[in-house]
Amino acid sequence: MMTKTLAVLLLVGALVDTASGQPTSDLATLQANPAYQAALDHLDRDYDRFVRELIELTEIPAPPFTEDARAVAYMTMLQAAGLDVEQDGVGNVMGLRRGTGGGPLLAVAAHIDTVFPPETDVTVRRSGTRLKAPGIGDDTAGLATLLAVIRALDAASLETASDVLFIGNVGEEGPGDLRGVKYLFREGAYRDRITAFMSVESGGQSAITNGALGSRRYRATFRGPGGHSYGAFGLVNPAFAMAGAMQRFAAIDVPENPKTTLSVGIVRGGTSVNSIPFETSMDIDMRSESPEELDKLVEAFLGAMDMAVDEENATRSVSQGPIELDLELIGDRPSGLTPASAPIMRAAIAAARAFGIESRQRTSSTDANLPISLGIPAITIGRGGLGGRSHSLDEWVDIDREPTVRGLQVVLTTILAVAGPAE
């Protein structure tokens, strides 16, 4: 049986010299193909529609776990782009564009959800070529990019060797914990067919994400009997236990290389200033480029929590009950690496270079984390163009025509470089 890595090697090897990473004559042949040039030209002609759909999608709120309205709108747009679409059990919207059968299945995704709560004003404001609205770049621009690419391929009758599964997936942002791609690869109908994966995110195209920054997130809840701050003085206090846990956690030594980090992001608890709280909690974020270092950090964290509880129970009275600790895993993003020498990376580098962009590799937390951890060649690329202030209320993208269209062209070329043009 052919392995997934070998299948992708054979698929992309015709386009990229696997020894040097330089575009081969076959990539030059692609560039000379009239159908390919027609697809590039169509992206320029389709610019106004790209902008219109970007605005339309941005103005549909899509907080984690409540992406339904935007998902329905995106299904309609995928259908209008000519795909047969479906929605899976967790809410991912998918459309399959069939190839000629010469290669394995490539999945290309952009995420539907944004970080903003449902009450956020997502009205798009325009100033010249700058569009400003929460979520417009991350990752609404990615969704609009996929639509433009699909239309360009069809308008030029440009076939691929591989089937390409275009996906608007849910649950990429923080609390979503990659639930869309987790379902896709663990339970979805295509889980055993996808042999290469690419996500399209906000940002430029001078960096290709091939390193999966793993994270483990916990909610640590400390519970005790509570009581009056004066009358019950001397009883164990969950706030004191949590403070001790924070100090022990902060003192954990982590390596600089591979970069490993820890943080307390949210703290809660208490009912009044003159009460010993009966419950406090904190949300913990731990990250590392290395799966092994992340596991070591988690083990140290768990030990620190237990020691802090034991210390509080030994220091103050447990006559009304001890401090108890509840640990809830609220986020688990695996780490790993698609090697820089992998064919999918070389294909992406070659595609960007064809437009004068020299790419470098980087590590980040994206939808590609999950397939990377499974050994499936996966990367995340930028949709191109300028933008900034991601995850803020004044998030923006610049839609100046030339760099915007060039970004779309790079994405289309990268897809072709991985999926392989039909013979």
N, C-alpha and C positions, 0 to 999 in steps of 0.2 A: 504493500500500500504506500502511495506517495505521501510523505509528510507535508504538513501545511507550509512549513518553511521552504521545503524544496519546490513545492508547487508555485509559490510566489517567486522564487528564484528563477524558475523557468519562464514564468510569465513576464517578468520585468527584464530579464537578461537581454532580450532583444533590443531594448531601448537604452540601457545603461551599461557601460563597461564596468563589470563588477570588480575589476582590479583597480581601476583608477577613479571610478565615479564620474568620469567625463561622459558627456553625451556621445553616443556612437553615430555612425552614419544613418542608422535607422531612425534616430530622433531627427536628424536632418531631413530624412524622407518624410517624416510626419509633418515637419514644418513646411515642406514643399507640397503637401497634399492639398489640393483645392478645397476638399471638404473641410479640412481643419481650418484653413484660412477663412472659409465661409462662416464657420462657427465663431471664430474670433471676431469677424466683422459683425455678426449678429449680436454679440454682446454689446458692441458699441451702439447699434441701432436700438437695442432693448433697454438702453440706459434709463429712459424716462419711466418705463414700467418697473424697473428695479427700484427706483426711488419711490414710486407710488406704493408698491407692495411693502417696502421697508416701513414707510409711515403707517400704512394700514395695520400691519402686524404689531408695530410698537404700541399703538394706541389700544390694543387689547391686553388688559392686565393678565399676567401669567405667573403668579407667585407659586413657589413650590407646593405641590399637592393640589393645586387648583388651576391647572393649566388647560382645563377642558375647553373653554371658549376659544382660546388661541389654537388649540389642537384642531378643533372643528374647522376653523378658518383656514388653517394650513392644509388640511385634507382637501378642501375645495380647491385651493391653489395648485396642489399637486395634481389633482384630477384635470384642471384646466391646462396644466403643462403636459398632459398626455399620458400620465401614468395610471395604472390600476392600483388603487390605494387600499390600505387596510389599517386598522388600529388594533394593537395587541392588548393583552389583559391588564397591563399597567398604564396604558395611555399613549405609548409610542405610536407615531403616525409614520407609515412606511409605504413606499412605492417602488416596485421592482421594474428596472429597465433591462430588458433581456439583451444579452450579447449574442454572438454567433456560436458560442459554445466552446471557444478555444481556451478558456481559462477559468479559474475558480472565482467564487463570489467575493466582490469587494463591497464593503459597507461604507457609506459616506454619510456622516451625521452632523447636524447642528442642533443645539438644545433649545427647546421651547421655553423653558422656565427662566425667570429672572429672580433676583434676590429681593425684590421689593414687595411689601405687604399690599393687600388688595385695595386699600384706601389711597394709595399713591396716585397722584396726578401724572398720567403718562401722556398728556397732550404734547405733541411734537411742536417745538418752536423753531422757526427758521430765521437765520441771519446770514444772508449771502449764500455761500455754499455749505454753511455749517448747520446741521440739524441737532437739536438738543432735546433729550428726553430720557428719563430713567429706563435703562435696559435697551436702548436703541443700538448700542454696539454689542453688548454681551447678553445674548448672542442673536438678537433679532437680525442683525446684518448677515449673520451666517445663514439663517433660514432663507432670506431673500437671495443670497448668493446661490444657493442650491437650485432655487427655482429658475434663475437666469441661466445657469449652466445646463439644466435639463432642456430648456427651450432652445438653447443654441445648438446642442447636439442634435435635436430633432429637426430644427430648421435646416441644418446642413446635411441631414441624413447620414450623420457620422456614427458608425457602429463601433462597438467595443468587442473585444474577444470575450471578456468576462461579463457575466451579469453584474449589474451595479444596483445595490439596494440603497435608495436615498431615504434618509430617516430624519424626522423631527422628533427628537427624544425628550422625554420628561426627566426631571429629577437630577440635573447635573449640579445645581448650586447647593451650597452648604447643607441644609437639613435634608435635601433630597438624597444625598449620599450615593449618587450615581445609580439610583434605583432603576432608571430607564435602561442603561446598558447592562446592569446586572441581570435584569429580566431578559434582555435580548440574548445574552450569552449563556444564561443558565436555564431558562425555561422557554424562550421564544421559539417560534417555528423555524427560524433560520439558524439556530444555535450551533448545529453541526455542519453548516455549509459555509459560514463566513471564514475566509482564510486570510483576509487582510482588512484593515479598518483604518479609516481616516476621519477625524473630526475637523470641522471648520469653525474657528472661533474668531473673536474680535482681535484686532491687532495687525501689525505689519507682517511682512513675509521674509524678513531677514533672519528669523529664527524659526526652527522646526522643533517642536516638542517631541522628543523621543525618549526622555526620561520621565518615568512616572513617580511623582512625589507622593509617597504613601503617608497616610495619616490614620490615627486612631483617636477617637473622641469619646469621652466618658462624661456622664453626669454622676457626680459623687454627692449623695444625699446623707446627711448626718441627722439622726433623730434621737430625741431624749424626752424626759418627762416634762420639761418646761416648768414654769412657775413664776411667782412674783420676784422681781429683781431684788427686793429687800427681804421679804418674808421667806423665800425659798433659797436665799443665798447659801452657797456651799454645795448645791446639787451640781451634777455634771451639766455642762453647757455645750450644745452642739456647735455654737459659734466659736468657742474656744477650741474644740476639736478640729473644726475646719481650718481655723487659723494655724494651728500646729501642722495640719496636713499640707497647707499651702507652703509653709516654711520648709518642710521636709522635701516637698516636690520641687521647689525652686532651687534647692541645694543639690539636686541630682546633676552629676557631671555628664555632659554629652559631648561627643566629638565634633570638631569643626569640619572634619573631612572623613567620611561622608557627612555633609551638613545634616545636623539633627537638632530639632528645636522643641521647646515645650512652652505652654502658656496656659494661664487661667483667663478665660474670656468673659464669663458671666458668673456673678454671685447673686444669691437670693436668700431670703429668710427673715424671720422675725415678724411679730405682729404689733409691737409697741415698744417704745423706748424703756418702759419700766417692766418689761417682761423678759424672763429667760426664754429664748425661743425653743419651741419644741421641734423645729426643723429648720435646717439651712442646707443649701446646696451650691455647688459650683460646677461649671462646665469646663472641661479640660481638653486642650488640643495638643496632640503630640505628632510630630512629623519627622520623616527621614527619607533620604534618597536610598537608604539601604534597608531591605526587609529585616536583616539580622539586627541592625542597630535599633530599629523601631521595636522589635520584639523585646530587646534588652531594656529599652526605656519603659515600655509598658510593665514589664516585670518589676522594675524599680518603683514605678508609680504605685502599683498595687501594694507593694511592701510598705511604702511611705504612708499610704492611707491607713493600713492596719495598725502600724506603729502609733500613729497619731490618736487613733481611737483608744488603743490600749493605754496610752499615756494619760488621756483625759479621764478614763475610767479609774485609773490608779491614783489620780491626783485629787479628785473630788468625790463626793458622796454618790453612791449608786442605790441609796435606800429606796428611792422611788422608781428605780429602773436605770439601766446603763445606757450609754451612747451606743447606737446601732448604726451600721453603715450599709447603705445600698448603692451598688455600682451598676449603672446602666450604660451599655455600649450604645452610643447615639451616632456614631460615624465610623466607617471602616473602609478606607480607600487603600487598595494594595499598591505596592511599589514595584519597580522593576525597570527594565531597559530594553528598548529596541536598539541594537547596536548601530553605531554610525555606519558600519559596513553593510548593513542589511539592504537588500535590494529596494525595499520601499523607501528607505531614506535616500539612497542614491538616486532613485527616480524623482523624488521631490526636489532634491538639490539640483538635478539637471533641469527640471521644469522651471524652477526659479531662475536659474542661470540663463536660460533662453531669453529671459526678459531683463537681463542685466542685473539680477539680484543675487548677491553672494550670501548664502545662508549659513547659519551656525546652528549647532544643536543646543538644546536647553532642557532643563527639568522643570516640570510644573505638575499641577493637579488638574487633570482634564478627564473627559470621557474615555480617552485612550488608556487610562490606568488599568481598567479592567481587562481588556484584551491583552495588553502587555503582560500582565501578571499570569495570563493563561498560556503565554508563549506564542500568541498570535501577533504577527508583525503589525504594528500600529503606530500612528503618529497623529499629531495635531498641527494643523497649519493655520496661518492667519488668512483672513479674507482680503487683506490688503487695504490700501487707503489710510488716511489719517483718522485718528480718534483719540479720546482720552476720558479721564475721570470715571472710569468704569466703577460700577457699584455705588455711584453717588447720584444725587438728584439732578446734578448738572452734567451727566454723562453726555458725550457728544460724538458725532462722526462728521467728517468732512466729505461731501459728495462731489467735490471738484471732478469733472468728468474724466479727464485723462488718467489720473492715478486710480480712480474708482474702477474704470473699465480695465485697466491693466491688472488690477487685483483679481477681477473676475476671470481674466484670461489665464492668469497663473493657476488659479484653482482648477479651471477646466483642463489645462495642460497637465497638471499633476494627476488628475483623475485618469486621463488618457495614458499617462506614463506608467501608471500602476495597473489599470484595467486592460491595457493593450489595445491598440486600434485593430479592427478586424482586418484580416488578410484580404 
